[in-house]
Amino acid sequence: MISVEQLIGDLLLRHNCVIVPTFGGFVANQSSATIDYALGTMVPPKKSLLFNRQLINNDGLLVSEYARINAVTYTDASDHVLNTATRWMDTLRRGERVTLENIGQLYFDYERNIRFDQDRFFNLLLQSYGLGKVHFVSEKQAETVVTGAAASKTETPIRSIDFAGVDQVEEKDNGTDTAEPKELKKRSKAWRYVAAACFLPIAFYSYWIPVKTDVLESGMLSISDFNPFYHSVDGSYQTKALKLRVFPEKERSLDEDVSELPTDVKVFSYAFDDDTFIPVKIEAPVSVNEPSAETQEPSSNAFNAGMHFVVGCFASETNANNLMAKLRANGFDASIVGQANGLIRVSAGGALSEEALQQVVTKAGSLGFSGWVLRQ
């Protein structure tokens, strides 16, 4: 099983920000290549890491990657990451350091703030994979070597014989002898060639990649970007006409909308289009199937009962008949009990006693009907 420490290092190779929920986040910034002429070193580009204690909200990157790699549920992965963050915090409170492989170390300073030291021996930048620190002979080192060689050089007398046979001794003037040893010259030239061989490709690609490729726009680097003789070929596209069959949506008629409305609706808004609604007044249709109140056979309770539980009054005879049919379908002994003030009264049932009428009222209330008692 891949641990959280290892997973953070793998994610920082592909992302510039990895957040550990409730603990903090690691933020990466790319640093360009540097050359130190004094020390004679050339360092490739790398990622510089910073730890931000304020980034504690879960962005889902670390938890989802842990769940995918270790084949566990998202909930289990979230619990494991939170437990790891708690364990790190306990380690820091004990005054110890938390070491993350290929990332660095976390520790508390004197003010109990979390500090982070990055691992300087591992480069998190994938574009610099395989590139290491390059050493060359600096100008200061070359001067030191030349000065040491000149100081160790001994003075050698030169013997000459004149025509009189007298030996004469001449000394070399140190101030006029500026010739360097052959071995030192060869070694110095060799180091110059090595430094030039390392510096020229870096200088060339430092200009070529940003200017001649689309790395800055796409943010991705490919092997072909290092080949100056590579030319990308523009893709050729051919347009092709497609015949699409469009089936028009069937529009609903006004009669279909009206037929689906409840019977007690008088006015409704008809959707003429997406932005226009027209109010439509519905006239009560003439019923041909239901008999009228005058021809309908009244029940025995309509005349014999002394009390009725009236649940509706309608100006339309059709609506009164519809309610009476609905009540009878639910098991009521419904009837029409006369007309007052132009309204037809519909009774859910009649009774001769208060107890019998209460049963009708209770049953009607359980089905959602409400009304009043008519005493005759």
Summary of the structure (lengths in Angstrom):
residues: 376
radius of gyration: 49.4
end to end distance: 87.0
largest distance: 178.1
contacts: 850
relative contact order: 0.06
helix: 35%
strand: 23%
